[in-house]
Amino acid sequence: MAKISPLMIAPPLVFAGFVALAAFGMFRPDPEGLPSTLVGQMAPALPEKPLEGFPAAAPDVLTNGEVTLVNFWASWCPPCRAEHPQLLDMQAQGLSIIGVNFKDTVGPATSYLTNDGNPFEGVAFDPQGRTAINWGVTAPPETFIIAGDGTVLFRYAGPLVGSDYEQRFLPALQDALKN
């Protein structure tokens, strides 16, 4: 009787494990979404310090009764630059947008908003990224939809462009504006 070596069984078992992991990942409810523990909770505080040369975010901006967007961005971030025209359009449509510039330096951030336009009602400055941690931001850009009472309604990770933006962010924004 031939003895089967464990080394002969290992490769098929490893392969079966990878297949099981891939199947689990493909069939989870929202493979594109990143869960946010903040949805349904009060929004964390914004930095009090503004980006030099720009208005600060008013202390009550997230609880003033109006839907507000909070956008985490950086001047060194190419996807932030890609979404910038969309932010300017939203501002032109009357949406209140607060920008949180994080892990950036004053010079490049100021030049960016001065040269490309400032879509933000207030620009908070978070050079060490501490506020971003409180908000659960993983990488810029990230945008949060905040209800008029300060409750986080939706978190969108990534630039506000393309079909994902149209299929996920815009419906969430339209729902927020209806209420």
Backbone torsions as a table, in degrees:
resi	resn	phi	psi	omega
1	MET	NA	128.6	-177.7
2	ALA	-79.4	137.9	179.5
3	LYS	-90.5	134.5	179.8
4	ILE	-92.6	125.2	-179.3
5	SER	-76.8	139.2	175.9
6	PRO	-59.0	-25.5	178.7
7	LEU	-68.3	-23.0	177.9
8	MET	-80.1	-27.0	-178.5
9	ILE	-85.7	-29.2	-174.5
10	ALA	-58.5	-49.7	-177.8
11	PRO	-58.6	-45.4	178.3
12	PRO	-64.3	-33.8	178.4
13	LEU	-68.3	-41.5	177.7
14	VAL	-63.3	-43.5	178.4
15	PHE	-61.4	-43.8	179.0
16	ALA	-61.9	-37.4	176.9
17	GLY	-63.2	-43.8	177.6
18	PHE	-63.1	-40.6	178.1
19	VAL	-62.3	-42.8	179.7
20	ALA	-63.4	-43.4	177.8
21	LEU	-63.0	-43.2	179.7
22	ALA	-64.0	-41.8	179.4
23	ALA	-63.7	-42.4	177.7
24	PHE	-60.3	-44.8	-179.7
25	GLY	-65.4	-36.4	-178.2
26	MET	-72.2	-29.2	-173.4
27	PHE	-107.1	13.3	174.5
28	ARG	-74.6	159.5	-169.9
29	PRO	-56.6	-47.8	-177.8
30	ASP	-136.7	87.1	-175.3
31	PRO	-64.8	-19.5	-179.8
32	GLU	-88.7	-25.7	-173.3
33	GLY	-79.3	146.2	172.6
34	LEU	-108.4	121.9	-177.3
35	PRO	-65.4	148.3	177.6
36	SER	-127.7	125.6	177.5
37	THR	-74.0	-10.7	-179.1
38	LEU	-80.7	-23.3	-177.7
39	VAL	-59.4	126.4	-177.1
40	GLY	90.1	-7.0	-179.8
41	GLN	-105.6	165.3	173.7
42	MET	-68.9	140.2	179.3
43	ALA	-64.8	139.9	174.7
44	PRO	-64.4	166.3	179.3
45	ALA	-66.3	151.6	173.6
46	LEU	-95.5	155.7	175.8
47	PRO	-60.8	138.6	178.3
48	GLU	-75.8	-29.7	-176.9
49	LYS	-77.6	124.9	176.8
50	PRO	-84.7	163.9	169.5
51	LEU	-66.3	131.5	-176.4
52	GLU	-51.3	126.3	178.2
53	GLY	91.3	1.8	-179.2
54	PHE	-128.4	154.5	-178.6
55	PRO	-67.9	147.2	176.1
56	ALA	-76.4	160.9	172.1
57	ALA	-75.5	127.3	-179.9
58	ALA	-60.1	144.6	-177.4
59	PRO	-56.5	-32.7	-177.2
60	ASP	-100.9	14.0	-173.4
61	VAL	-60.2	-30.0	-177.9
62	LEU	-89.5	-5.6	-179.5
63	THR	-128.6	29.0	-175.7
64	ASN	-91.3	9.1	178.7
65	GLY	90.5	-5.0	-178.9
66	GLU	-112.4	147.4	174.0
67	VAL	-66.5	132.9	-178.8
68	THR	-130.0	143.5	173.1
69	LEU	-101.0	138.9	173.1
70	VAL	-117.2	118.2	-174.6
71	ASN	-115.3	119.4	175.4
72	PHE	-91.1	126.1	-173.6
73	TRP	-146.5	168.3	174.9
74	ALA	-149.9	148.7	-178.4
75	SER	-68.3	-25.0	-178.3
76	TRP	-85.1	2.2	-171.5
77	CYS	-98.8	107.5	179.3
78	PRO	-57.4	-41.4	177.4
79	PRO	-64.2	-28.4	176.2
80	CYS	-65.5	-39.2	177.8
81	ARG	-67.7	-35.0	179.1
82	ALA	-65.8	-36.0	-178.1
83	GLU	-86.1	-9.9	-174.1
84	HIS	-55.6	-44.7	177.6
85	PRO	-60.2	-34.3	178.6
86	GLN	-67.2	-39.3	177.0
87	LEU	-63.8	-40.7	177.4
88	LEU	-63.5	-39.3	176.3
89	ASP	-63.1	-44.0	179.2
90	MET	-62.0	-40.9	177.9
91	GLN	-62.1	-42.8	-180.0
92	ALA	-63.9	-27.3	177.9
93	GLN	-82.3	-1.0	175.7
94	GLY	96.9	7.7	178.4
95	LEU	-75.7	141.0	175.6
96	SER	-85.4	121.2	-178.8
97	ILE	-126.9	127.8	173.9
98	ILE	-106.0	129.1	177.4
99	GLY	-99.0	137.5	172.8
100	VAL	-118.6	106.4	178.7
101	ASN	-84.0	120.3	-176.8
102	PHE	-133.4	152.4	-177.2
103	LYS	50.0	48.6	-176.2
104	ASP	-137.5	174.4	175.1
105	THR	-116.8	156.3	-173.0
106	VAL	-58.8	-49.0	-174.9
107	GLY	-56.4	-59.1	-179.9
108	PRO	-62.7	-37.8	-179.8
109	ALA	-65.7	-43.3	178.8
110	THR	-64.9	-45.0	178.7
111	SER	-60.1	-42.1	-179.4
112	TYR	-58.7	-50.8	-178.9
113	LEU	-70.1	-33.0	178.9
114	THR	-68.6	-43.6	-176.7
115	ASN	-79.3	-37.7	-173.8
116	ASP	-101.1	-6.0	-179.9
117	GLY	101.0	147.0	-178.1
118	ASN	-108.1	107.9	179.7
119	PRO	-85.1	0.2	-169.8
120	PHE	-100.1	137.8	173.9
121	GLU	-69.7	-36.1	176.2
122	GLY	-144.5	148.3	-178.3
123	VAL	-125.3	103.0	177.1
124	ALA	-81.7	150.1	-176.7
125	PHE	-118.5	122.8	-176.1
126	ASP	-131.4	70.4	-172.0
127	PRO	-63.5	-29.1	179.0
128	GLN	-92.2	-9.7	179.0
129	GLY	80.4	18.4	-179.1
130	ARG	-68.1	-41.8	178.5
131	THR	-65.4	-39.3	178.4
132	ALA	-57.9	-37.8	177.9
133	ILE	-63.2	-44.7	179.7
134	ASN	-61.0	-32.0	179.8
135	TRP	-85.8	-9.9	-179.1
136	GLY	79.9	22.4	-179.3
137	VAL	-73.4	131.5	-179.7
138	THR	-98.1	-36.2	179.8
139	ALA	-165.9	149.0	179.0
140	PRO	-77.4	156.6	-10.9
141	PRO	-84.2	151.5	171.0
142	GLU	-137.3	140.1	-177.1
143	THR	-128.9	135.0	178.7
144	PHE	-115.7	139.6	172.9
145	ILE	-98.9	123.8	-176.2
146	ILE	-115.2	128.4	176.8
147	ALA	-69.4	164.4	-178.7
148	GLY	-60.8	-20.7	178.2
149	ASP	-93.0	3.5	178.0
150	GLY	94.6	4.9	179.6
151	THR	-81.4	135.0	175.9
152	VAL	-74.6	120.9	-179.7
153	LEU	-96.2	-33.4	-172.0
154	PHE	-159.2	144.8	175.0
155	ARG	-122.9	131.6	179.0
156	TYR	-125.0	116.6	177.9
157	ALA	-96.8	123.6	179.5
158	GLY	120.0	173.1	-178.2
159	PRO	-73.5	147.2	179.6
160	LEU	-81.6	65.6	178.2
161	VAL	-145.6	159.3	171.3
162	GLY	83.5	-174.5	-174.1
163	SER	-70.9	-33.1	178.2
164	ASP	-63.9	-42.1	175.7
165	TYR	-59.1	-46.1	-178.1
166	GLU	-68.1	-35.7	-174.9
167	GLN	-87.8	-25.1	-177.4
168	ARG	-114.1	-49.3	-174.6
169	PHE	-73.3	-50.8	-176.1
170	LEU	-58.1	-45.1	176.8
171	PRO	-60.7	-38.7	178.5
172	ALA	-65.7	-39.4	177.4
173	LEU	-66.1	-44.6	179.0
174	GLN	-62.0	-39.7	176.1
175	ASP	-62.0	-43.0	-179.4
176	ALA	-63.9	-40.3	-178.3
177	LEU	-71.2	-25.5	178.5
178	LYS	-71.0	-33.7	-174.7
179	ASN	-84.7	NA	NA
